[in-house]
Amino acid sequence: MTRSPSLTADLVLEGGGVLGIGHVGAIQVLEDAGYSFPRVAGTSAGSIVGALVAAGMPASRLTEIMATLDYRRFADRSLLDRVPIGGPLLSLLLDDGVFEGDHLREWLGNLLVDECGVETFADLAVDDPASSLPPERRFRLVVTATDVTRGELVHLPWDYERIYGLVPGRQRVADAVRASMSIPFFFEPVTLRGSNGTSSTLVDGGVLSNFPIDVFDRTDGQPPRWPTFGVKLLPVLPMDAAKLLPVVGLVKHGPVALAADLVMTTIVGRDQAHLAKPWVKVRTMQVDTGGVNPVDFGLSRAQATTLFENGRTAATRFLAGWDWQGYLATHRGTEPPRT
């Protein structure tokens, strides 16, 4: 094992619903090993954990929250959703999603403000002239979302001004995360209104990129100052459409079920091919998620503990084989040396 010159690493966290508990276990091991994270990127569940890490919340506190959190509260319903017969289906048809997502936004926003003193992206701005990132991208956190109106992947806060004419530093972190975790059909999408009166519909960033491992890579030809570590969740495919939308009671066949299967396959399956690439594999720890469904907000405490411990195991195994020189070799366009 050869370590990087300093115990510093940027962090990229994959999306995966409740599987994000594994991120917390991995981060605890990295933090215990002495690593700090100047920049964090995340998608969906990765954006939730990533926002708290970027805001300075220690792994010990993240672990406490994970151990006591009632995940079922994230599946919040409107009055329409609660109609016994047909309510959830009407909500899906009228609001484009079964659950509101309001509890997640409020819960995360309160944690960020009350425990970390972070509300807007201005609180996460960094002064880093040695970075190859332009000044408008120098924030401790970036999250991905899919703008289905424009048909493109967006990085928030980076794209607030370029696309929507909004001042990045004035946007609430919890709002960006809420957009990133809007799993189609499951959570209602987010409407983002630009300064010119236009509006876009944002859904889960995982639709286009669930694991943006290269988001912080240098673009000026210079070697990296420190590595980027990725934490990848490995759910079992195929997913079941009935489990994606358990409250709707839809039949397991037909266009809606097919669309749900396509969404889940896109979110959790497409980025698996990245692992075969040497510049991804060398910096990625893979968390065994034990067959837990990403949208099973009723998971047991035992399942949550297993996800956490699997995250710890993945990070421990990764650090034992971490090779800084091999990492540098991939950035020179060569295969990493065998250890």
Phi, psi and chi 1 to 4 in degrees:
 res  aa     phi    psi   chi1   chi2   chi3   chi4
   1 MET       -  131.7  175.0  179.6   67.3      -
   2 THR  -122.2  125.1   57.8      -      -      -
   3 ARG   -88.2  163.2  -67.2 -173.4  178.2  -84.7
   4 SER   -72.4  160.8   48.9      -      -      -
   5 PRO   -56.0  -34.4  -25.7   35.0      -      -
   6 SER  -132.1  156.6   64.0      -      -      -
   7 LEU   -83.3   66.1  -65.5  179.2      -      -
   8 THR  -129.1  138.9  -59.2      -      -      -
   9 ALA  -155.8  136.9      -      -      -      -
  10 ASP   -73.4  156.1  -69.7  -30.5      -      -
  11 LEU  -128.8  132.5 -166.1   62.3      -      -
  12 VAL  -124.2  123.5  174.1      -      -      -
  13 LEU  -115.5  123.1  -54.6  176.1      -      -
  14 GLU   -72.0  155.2 -173.2 -178.3   38.8      -
  15 GLY   -77.4  164.7      -      -      -      -
  16 GLY   164.3   27.0      -      -      -      -
  17 GLY    57.9 -133.6      -      -      -      -
  18 VAL   -67.5  -13.4  -62.6      -      -      -
  19 LEU   -63.7  -15.5  -53.9 -178.2      -      -
  20 GLY   -60.2  -13.2      -      -      -      -
  21 ILE   -57.2  -33.2  -61.4  167.9      -      -
  22 GLY   -62.2  -30.3      -      -      -      -
  23 HIS   -59.8  -39.9  -72.7  -41.0      -      -
  24 VAL   -64.0  -42.8  179.5      -      -      -
  25 GLY   -62.2  -42.6      -      -      -      -
  26 ALA   -64.5  -42.8      -      -      -      -
  27 ILE   -64.9  -36.3  -69.3  166.4      -      -
  28 GLN   -60.9  -43.2 -175.4 -176.9   69.9      -
  29 VAL   -65.2  -44.6  168.5      -      -      -
  30 LEU   -62.0  -42.6  -65.9  172.6      -      -
  31 GLU   -67.4  -41.2 -170.5  174.8  -70.8      -
  32 ASP   -62.6  -29.4  -72.0  -12.8      -      -
  33 ALA   -78.3   -6.2      -      -      -      -
  34 GLY   104.6    3.9      -      -      -      -
  35 TYR   -77.3  144.4  -81.5   94.1      -      -
  36 SER  -120.6  159.5   60.7      -      -      -
  37 PHE  -127.8   96.0  -45.9  107.4      -      -
  38 PRO   -66.6  -29.4   22.5  -32.2      -      -
  39 ARG  -139.4  142.9  -63.3  175.0  -63.2 -165.6
  40 VAL  -133.7  136.3 -174.6      -      -      -
  41 ALA  -123.3  148.1      -      -      -      -
  42 GLY  -157.4  157.4      -      -      -      -
  43 THR  -124.6  134.0  -61.1      -      -      -
  44 SER    55.1 -118.4 -163.0      -      -      -
  45 ALA   -58.8  -34.5      -      -      -      -
  46 GLY   -64.4  -29.5      -      -      -      -
  47 SER   -73.5  -31.4   72.8      -      -      -
  48 ILE   -65.6  -54.6  -60.7  171.6      -      -
  49 VAL   -64.1  -42.0  177.6      -      -      -
  50 GLY   -61.4  -37.9      -      -      -      -
  51 ALA   -62.1  -41.2      -      -      -      -
  52 LEU   -69.4  -39.3  -65.6  170.0      -      -
  53 VAL   -65.3  -46.0  173.3      -      -      -
  54 ALA   -62.6  -30.8      -      -      -      -
  55 ALA   -78.5   -5.0      -      -      -      -
  56 GLY    98.8    8.6      -      -      -      -
  57 MET   -69.9  126.7 -178.7  171.8  -74.9      -
  58 PRO   -71.6  156.8   25.3  -33.7      -      -
  59 ALA   -61.0  -33.2      -      -      -      -
  60 SER   -61.3  -39.1   57.9      -      -      -
  61 ARG   -73.3  -39.7  177.7   58.6  179.1  140.6
  62 LEU   -56.6  -40.9  -77.1  172.0      -      -
  63 THR   -65.1  -41.2  -58.0      -      -      -
  64 GLU   -60.9  -43.9  -69.8  176.5   -0.3      -
  65 ILE   -63.3  -45.3  -67.3  171.0      -      -
  66 MET   -58.8  -37.6 -177.8  -81.2  -61.5      -
  67 ALA   -73.4  -22.1      -      -      -      -
  68 THR  -115.3   -3.5   58.2      -      -      -
  69 LEU   -73.1  135.0 -166.2   59.4      -      -
  70 ASP   -94.8   97.6 -177.3   -1.4      -      -
  71 TYR   -66.5  -20.5  -61.9   93.7      -      -
  72 ARG   -63.3  -24.5  -67.0  171.3  -62.5 -177.6
  73 ARG   -69.7  -18.8  -61.9 -172.0   65.6 -175.9
  74 PHE   -72.8  -19.0  -68.9  136.7      -      -
  75 ALA   -89.9   64.1      -      -      -      -
  76 ASP   -85.2  142.3   51.7  -17.2      -      -
  77 ARG  -119.7  150.5  -52.7 -176.1 -168.1 -177.3
  78 SER   -83.1  178.1   66.4      -      -      -
  79 LEU   -61.0  -36.6  -68.6  176.2      -      -
  80 LEU   -64.5  -40.6  176.4   61.4      -      -
  81 ASP   -60.6  -28.5  -61.8  -27.8      -      -
  82 ARG   -86.7   -2.6  -64.6  170.3 -173.5  169.7
  83 VAL   -62.2  123.7  174.8      -      -      -
  84 PRO   -55.7  -41.5  -23.9   34.3      -      -
  85 ILE  -115.3  113.7  -60.4  176.6      -      -
  86 GLY    86.4   -8.5      -      -      -      -
  87 GLY   -59.9  -53.9      -      -      -      -
  88 PRO   -59.1  -38.0  -25.7   36.1      -      -
  89 LEU   -66.1  -40.7 -179.6   56.5      -      -
  90 LEU   -63.4  -39.8  -74.8  173.8      -      -
  91 SER   -62.2  -40.2 -178.1      -      -      -
  92 LEU   -63.3  -42.3  175.8   62.1      -      -
  93 LEU   -74.8  -36.2  -64.2  175.2      -      -
  94 LEU   -91.5  -34.2  -62.1  177.3      -      -
  95 ASP  -111.1    0.2  -61.8  -33.4      -      -
  96 ASP    65.8   20.9  -61.1  -39.6      -      -
  97 GLY  -174.4  150.9      -      -      -      -
  98 VAL   -80.3  -42.3  175.0      -      -      -
  99 PHE  -107.5  153.4  -61.1  123.5      -      -
 100 GLU   -77.1  -42.9  -57.3  -63.6  -61.1      -
 101 GLY    81.9    3.8      -      -      -      -
 102 ASP   -70.4  -36.5  -67.4  -23.3      -      -
 103 HIS   -63.8  -41.7  176.8   73.9      -      -
 104 LEU   -60.9  -46.5 -179.8  -79.1      -      -
 105 ARG   -60.2  -46.1 -169.7 -160.1  -48.3  -98.5
 106 GLU   -67.9  -45.1 -178.8  179.2   -1.6      -
 107 TRP   -59.8  -49.0  169.5   82.2      -      -
 108 LEU   -68.1  -43.6  179.6   63.1      -      -
 109 GLY   -58.4  -42.1      -      -      -      -
 110 ASN   -65.9  -42.2  -70.6  -20.2      -      -
 111 LEU   -61.1  -46.0  -88.7 -179.8      -      -
 112 LEU   -61.7  -44.2  -72.1  170.4      -      -
 113 VAL   -74.5  -50.1  171.9      -      -      -
 114 ASP   -70.9  -37.8  -63.9  -17.3      -      -
 115 GLU  -104.4  -19.5  -61.0 -162.6   22.0      -
 116 CYS  -122.8   -9.9  -54.8      -      -      -
 117 GLY    67.7   29.0      -      -      -      -
 118 VAL  -119.2  126.3  169.5      -      -      -
 119 GLU  -124.8  -51.4 -179.0  175.6    9.7      -
 120 THR  -110.7  171.1   68.3      -      -      -
 121 PHE   -67.9  -18.3  -81.5   98.9      -      -
 122 ALA   -59.7  -29.6      -      -      -      -
 123 ASP   -74.5  -11.5  -60.7  -43.1      -      -
 124 LEU  -115.2   13.0  -63.5  177.4      -      -
 125 ALA   -71.9  146.9      -      -      -      -
 126 VAL  -129.9  148.7  -66.6      -      -      -
 127 ASP  -102.1  101.6 -178.8   16.3      -      -
 128 ASP  -138.7   75.8 -175.1   13.6      -      -
 129 PRO   -66.2  -18.0   22.6  -33.4      -      -
 130 ALA   -79.5   -7.9      -      -      -      -
 131 SER   -75.4  151.3  169.7      -      -      -
 132 SER   -82.7   -7.7   68.2      -      -      -
 133 LEU   -72.8  138.6  -67.1  172.7      -      -
 134 PRO   -65.6  160.0   23.2  -33.0      -      -
 135 PRO   -53.2  -35.9  -27.1   35.4      -      -
 136 GLU   -71.5   -5.2   64.3  -89.9   17.4      -
 137 ARG  -113.0   13.6  -65.6 -170.5  175.3 -171.1
 138 ARG   -93.4   80.6  -67.0  175.0 -172.9  171.1
 139 PHE  -130.5  154.6  -65.9   90.6      -      -
 140 ARG   -72.2  -18.0  -74.6  179.5   50.3   82.9
 141 LEU  -132.8  139.2  174.7   70.8      -      -
 142 VAL  -138.4  133.6   57.7      -      -      -
 143 VAL  -123.1  152.3  -55.1      -      -      -
 144 THR  -103.7  147.5   65.0      -      -      -
 145 ALA  -143.6  161.5      -      -      -      -
 146 THR  -108.4  117.6  -59.7      -      -      -
 147 ASP   -88.4  100.3 -174.5  -30.6      -      -
 148 VAL   -77.2  -17.5  -64.3      -      -      -
 149 THR   -71.3  -42.3  -58.4      -      -      -
 150 ARG   -92.8  -15.6  -61.4  175.1   59.7   89.6
 151 GLY    71.5   43.6      -      -      -      -
 152 GLU  -150.5  159.1   65.7  178.7  -68.0      -
 153 LEU   -80.6  135.3 -179.3   72.4      -      -
 154 VAL  -121.6  146.7  -65.4      -      -      -
 155 HIS  -112.3  120.6  -62.7   81.1      -      -
 156 LEU  -110.0  129.6  -55.0  176.6      -      -
 157 PRO   -93.0    1.8   35.3  -38.3      -      -
 158 TRP   -53.7  -40.0  -65.8   -1.2      -      -
 159 ASP   -97.9    3.6  -70.1  -32.3      -      -
 160 TYR   -57.6  -47.0  -85.7  126.1      -      -
 161 GLU   -79.2  -44.3 -175.1  169.9   10.0      -
 162 ARG   -60.2  -43.4  179.0 -178.1   69.5   85.1
 163 ILE   -96.2  -42.0  -62.8  177.9      -      -
 164 TYR  -109.6   -4.7  -51.4  106.5      -      -
 165 GLY    69.9   24.1      -      -      -      -
 166 LEU  -104.2  149.7  -59.6  173.3      -      -
 167 VAL   -77.1  115.5  178.5      -      -      -
 168 PRO   -56.1  -43.2  -25.0   34.8      -      -
 169 GLY   -65.9  -16.2      -      -      -      -
 170 ARG   -91.8   -6.1  -64.1  179.0 -178.4  174.5
 171 GLN   -86.3  140.3  -49.8  -50.1  -49.4      -
 172 ARG   -74.9  135.6  -65.3 -179.9   69.4 -114.0
 173 VAL   -62.1  -42.8  175.4      -      -      -
 174 ALA   -62.5  -31.3      -      -      -      -
 175 ASP   -69.1  -40.6  -70.2  -17.7      -      -
 176 ALA   -64.8  -41.5      -      -      -      -
 177 VAL   -65.0  -40.2  171.8      -      -      -
 178 ARG   -58.9  -38.7  170.3   63.4 -177.5   85.6
 179 ALA   -67.1  -41.1      -      -      -      -
 180 SER   -64.6  -29.3 -178.4      -      -      -
 181 MET  -102.4   21.0   49.3   71.8   63.0      -
 182 SER   -82.2   75.3  -58.5      -      -      -
 183 ILE   -58.8  121.6  -56.8  173.3      -      -
 184 PRO   -53.8  140.2  -27.4   36.5      -      -
 185 PHE    76.5  -33.0  -58.7  121.1      -      -
 186 PHE   -85.3  -56.5 -158.4   85.1      -      -
 187 PHE  -106.0  146.9  -73.4  103.7      -      -
 188 GLU   -62.5  139.4  -65.8  179.0   10.5      -
 189 PRO   -68.1  167.9   25.2  -33.3      -      -
 190 VAL  -105.4  136.8  167.2      -      -      -
 191 THR   -98.9  120.2  -61.3      -      -      -
 192 LEU  -109.6  120.1 -179.4   60.6      -      -
 193 ARG   -98.7  126.5  -69.0  179.9  170.6   82.0
 194 GLY   -80.6  171.0      -      -      -      -
 195 SER   -68.8  -19.2   60.8      -      -      -
 196 ASN   -94.5   10.2   59.1   -2.9      -      -
 197 GLY    91.8   -7.9      -      -      -      -
 198 THR   -76.5  160.9   61.7      -      -      -
 199 SER  -136.6  150.3   64.1      -      -      -
 200 SER  -129.7  149.3  -73.5      -      -      -
 201 THR   -99.2  122.7  -61.6      -      -      -
 202 LEU  -110.1  136.0  -56.0 -175.0      -      -
 203 VAL  -128.4 -175.5  -60.6      -      -      -
 204 ASP   -48.4  130.3 -164.8  -56.1      -      -
 205 GLY   -62.6  -22.6      -      -      -      -
 206 GLY   -65.7  -15.5      -      -      -      -
 207 VAL   -60.3  -34.3  171.4      -      -      -
 208 LEU  -112.7  -30.1  -70.0 -179.9      -      -
 209 SER  -157.3  104.7  179.6      -      -      -
 210 ASN   -89.1  -13.0 -155.6   34.5      -      -
 211 PHE  -144.0   77.0 -171.5   48.3      -      -
 212 PRO   -77.6   63.6   31.4  -36.1      -      -
 213 ILE   -63.1  -25.9 -172.3   63.2      -      -
 214 ASP   -96.4   11.9   58.6   -6.1      -      -
 215 VAL   -63.6  -28.8   69.4      -      -      -
 216 PHE  -104.0    4.3  -64.5  127.4      -      -
 217 ASP   -61.6  141.3  -73.1   -4.3      -      -
 218 ARG   -65.9  146.8  -63.3 -168.6   72.2   98.0
 219 THR  -120.0   10.1   57.7      -      -      -
 220 ASP  -106.7    9.9   58.3   -1.0      -      -
 221 GLY    82.1   -3.6      -      -      -      -
 222 GLN   -86.4  150.6  -62.7  -61.9  -47.4      -
 223 PRO   -66.9  152.8   25.4  -34.9      -      -
 224 PRO   -66.1  145.8   24.5  -33.7      -      -
 225 ARG   -75.4  -30.4  -65.6  172.6  -67.9  171.4
 226 TRP  -154.5  167.5   51.1   71.1      -      -
 227 PRO   -81.6  167.5   30.6  -35.9      -      -
 228 THR  -107.9  124.3  -65.2      -      -      -
 229 PHE  -100.0  132.0  -71.7  164.1      -      -
 230 GLY  -109.3  141.7      -      -      -      -
 231 VAL  -115.6  113.5 -175.9      -      -      -
 232 LYS  -110.5  133.6 -172.2  163.4 -178.1   57.4
 233 LEU   -96.3  140.7  -51.2  170.0      -      -
 234 LEU  -119.8   78.2  -63.1  176.9      -      -
 235 PRO   -71.0  158.3   27.8  -34.6      -      -
 236 VAL   -85.3  129.1  175.4      -      -      -
 237 LEU  -107.5  151.8  -68.1  175.6      -      -
 238 PRO   -82.4  156.3   32.1  -36.4      -      -
 239 MET   -87.9  161.8  -56.4  -55.7  -63.6      -
 240 ASP  -103.8  124.4 -171.9  -18.9      -      -
 241 ALA   -58.8  -33.9      -      -      -      -
 242 ALA   -65.1  -30.7      -      -      -      -
 243 LYS   -79.0  -28.7  -68.4 -178.5  178.5  179.1
 244 LEU   -64.8  -40.0  173.7   64.5      -      -
 245 LEU  -125.1   62.9  -61.8  170.0      -      -
 246 PRO   -64.5  -28.9   24.7  -34.2      -      -
 247 VAL   -83.4  -13.9  -61.4      -      -      -
 248 VAL   -76.9  -32.4  177.9      -      -      -
 249 GLY    72.3   25.6      -      -      -      -
 250 LEU   -71.8  156.8  -62.4  171.7      -      -
 251 VAL   -67.3  158.7  -64.7      -      -      -
 252 LYS   -80.6    0.7  -67.6 -172.9  177.0 -177.8
 253 HIS  -128.5  160.7  -56.6  -74.6      -      -
 254 GLY   114.1  176.2      -      -      -      -
 255 PRO   -64.2  -37.4   21.2  -32.9      -      -
 256 VAL   -68.1  -44.4  175.0      -      -      -
 257 ALA   -62.7  -40.6      -      -      -      -
 258 LEU   -63.4  -43.6  176.1   60.1      -      -
 259 ALA   -62.0  -40.3      -      -      -      -
 260 ALA   -63.5  -43.2      -      -      -      -
 261 ASP   -62.0  -40.6  -80.3  -23.3      -      -
 262 LEU   -63.4  -41.3  -72.7  172.5      -      -
 263 VAL   -62.0  -48.8  166.3      -      -      -
 264 MET   -66.0  -38.4  -71.5  -54.3  -68.2      -
 265 THR   -63.5  -40.3  -60.4      -      -      -
 266 THR   -63.0  -46.3  -62.4      -      -      -
 267 ILE   -70.0  -46.8  -68.9  175.5      -      -
 268 VAL  -101.9  -10.0  -54.8      -      -      -
 269 GLY  -107.6  -33.2      -      -      -      -
 270 ARG   -65.3  -39.4  179.6  176.0   47.6   77.9
 271 ASP   -77.7   -3.6  -76.6  -21.4      -      -
 272 GLN   -61.0  -30.6  -57.7  -72.2   18.2      -
 273 ALA   -64.2  -22.6      -      -      -      -
 274 HIS   -59.8  -31.6  -82.5  -40.7      -      -
 275 LEU   -63.5  -20.0  -69.4  176.7      -      -
 276 ALA   -77.9  -12.7      -      -      -      -
 277 LYS   -86.6  131.7  -58.5  174.0 -178.1  177.0
 278 PRO   -60.7  -35.2   18.9  -31.6      -      -
 279 TRP   -74.6   -8.9   57.9   89.2      -      -
 280 VAL   -99.4  -48.6  174.8      -      -      -
 281 LYS   -60.1  -38.4 -172.5  174.3 -177.1  179.7
 282 VAL   -65.8  -19.2   73.7      -      -      -
 283 ARG  -122.5   18.1   53.6  178.9  165.9  174.2
 284 THR  -120.5  129.9  -59.9      -      -      -
 285 MET   -99.9  134.7   54.1 -156.2   80.8      -
 286 GLN  -109.5  119.2  -56.3  176.6   43.2      -
 287 VAL   -95.1  123.4  179.5      -      -      -
 288 ASP   -74.3  116.9  178.5    3.7      -      -
 289 THR   -95.2    6.4   55.8      -      -      -
 290 GLY    60.9   25.4      -      -      -      -
 291 GLY    77.6    8.5      -      -      -      -
 292 VAL   -70.4  135.9  176.0      -      -      -
 293 ASN   -72.8  131.9 -169.3  -64.2      -      -
 294 PRO   -57.0  -27.1  -25.0   34.5      -      -
 295 VAL  -110.4   24.9  -68.6      -      -      -
 296 ASP   -88.6   83.0 -178.4    9.1      -      -
 297 PHE   -74.7   -3.7  -68.8   96.4      -      -
 298 GLY  -100.0   20.9      -      -      -      -
 299 LEU   -59.5  150.8   80.4  167.2      -      -
 300 SER   -76.7  163.5   67.5      -      -      -
 301 ARG   -62.4  -35.4 -175.1   58.3   53.8 -165.2
 302 ALA   -64.3  -40.3      -      -      -      -
 303 GLN   -64.7  -41.7  -72.5  175.3  -52.6      -
 304 ALA   -62.0  -42.1      -      -      -      -
 305 THR   -64.4  -39.4  -60.6      -      -      -
 306 THR   -64.4  -42.4  -62.7      -      -      -
 307 LEU   -60.4  -44.2  -73.3  168.8      -      -
 308 PHE   -61.1  -47.9  174.9   79.2      -      -
 309 GLU   -66.3  -35.4  -68.5  -61.3  -29.0      -
 310 ASN   -65.4  -33.5  -73.4   -5.9      -      -
 311 GLY   -64.5  -41.6      -      -      -      -
 312 ARG   -62.3  -43.8  -74.5 -177.0   51.3   83.3
 313 THR   -62.4  -43.5  -61.9      -      -      -
 314 ALA   -62.3  -44.0      -      -      -      -
 315 ALA   -68.7  -38.4      -      -      -      -
 316 THR   -63.5  -45.1  -59.5      -      -      -
 317 ARG   -63.4  -40.9 -175.8 -175.9  -57.9  117.0
 318 PHE   -62.5  -48.4  173.2   81.3      -      -
 319 LEU   -64.6  -32.0  -70.9  179.8      -      -
 320 ALA   -64.4  -27.3      -      -      -      -
 321 GLY  -111.4    8.9      -      -      -      -
 322 TRP   -63.9  132.5  167.4 -119.3      -      -
 323 ASP  -131.8  101.5 -177.9    3.4      -      -
 324 TRP   -62.0  -41.8  170.4 -116.7      -      -
 325 GLN   -65.6  -38.0  -66.1  -57.3  -39.9      -
 326 GLY   -64.4  -37.5      -      -      -      -
 327 TYR   -62.8  -45.2  179.1   80.1      -      -
 328 LEU   -62.1  -36.5  -70.0  177.0      -      -
 329 ALA   -62.2  -37.5      -      -      -      -
 330 THR   -65.9  -30.5   64.1      -      -      -
 331 HIS   -78.2  -11.4  -76.4  -93.3      -      -
 332 ARG   -95.7    5.7  -66.6 -167.4  -65.9  -92.4
 333 GLY    82.6   19.6      -      -      -      -
 334 THR  -118.3  165.7   61.0      -      -      -
 335 GLU   -70.9  143.7  -67.5  -75.6  -15.6      -
 336 PRO   -67.6  147.0   23.9  -32.5      -      -
 337 PRO   -66.5  149.4   24.8  -33.7      -      -
 338 ARG   -77.8  139.8  -62.9 -173.5 -178.7  -84.4
 339 THR  -106.5      -   57.7      -      -      -
